[in-house]
Amino acid sequence: MWKQTKWELTKGEDTFEVLDDIFERALAGEMGAVAELTVLGGTATILDSYIVRGARFEGGRRPRGNDVQ
């Protein structure tokens, strides 16, 4: 039940070190690290969809009506 686990984002200077630390703790069964990975994964997915949408549609907005391809 990680939703009931108190957790906070891990801080650090080196992105890869921070992610490796979170991943290792999650593999060791630390529920706070599992929650953190879930939040980070969801955030990455949202940002990725904005990037893809912006690249695919002019101005980041999908055409409406008959203009949809």
C-alpha positions in Angstrom: 0.0 0.0 0.0 2.5 2.7 -1.1 -0.3 5.2 -1.4 -0.4 5.3 2.4 3.4 5.6 2.7 4.9 8.9 3.6 7.6 9.8 1.1 9.3 12.8 -0.4 11.3 13.5 -3.6 15.0 12.6 -3.4 17.3 15.5 -4.0 20.7 15.7 -5.4 23.1 17.3 -7.9 23.6 14.3 -10.3 20.4 13.1 -12.0 21.7 9.6 -12.7 23.0 9.1 -9.1 19.6 10.2 -7.8 17.7 7.9 -10.1 20.0 5.0 -9.3 19.5 5.6 -5.6 15.8 5.6 -5.9 15.8 2.5 -8.1 18.0 0.6 -5.7 15.8 1.5 -2.8 12.7 0.5 -4.7 14.3 -2.9 -5.6 15.1 -3.4 -1.9 11.4 -3.0 -1.2 11.3 0.6 0.2 7.7 1.7 -0.5 8.6 5.4 -0.4 11.0 4.8 -3.3 8.3 2.8 -5.2 5.9 5.7 -4.8 8.6 8.2 -5.9 9.3 6.2 -9.1 5.6 6.0 -9.8 5.3 9.8 -9.5 8.4 10.4 -11.6 7.2 8.0 -14.3 3.8 9.7 -14.5 5.4 13.1 -14.7 7.7 11.9 -17.5 4.7 10.5 -19.4 2.8 13.8 -19.2 5.9 15.8 -20.3 6.5 13.3 -23.2 2.9 13.7 -24.4 3.2 17.5 -24.5 6.5 17.2 -26.4 5.0 14.8 -29.0 1.9 16.8 -29.3 3.9 20.0 -29.9 6.0 18.3 -32.6 3.0 16.7 -34.3 0.6 19.6 -34.3 1.4 23.2 -35.1 1.4 25.3 -32.0 0.8 22.2 -29.9 -2.9 22.3 -30.6 -4.8 19.5 -32.4 -6.7 20.6 -35.5 -10.5 20.5 -35.1 -13.3 19.2 -37.3 -12.5 18.2 -40.9 -8.8 19.3 -40.5 -8.1 16.3 -38.3 -5.9 13.8 -40.2 
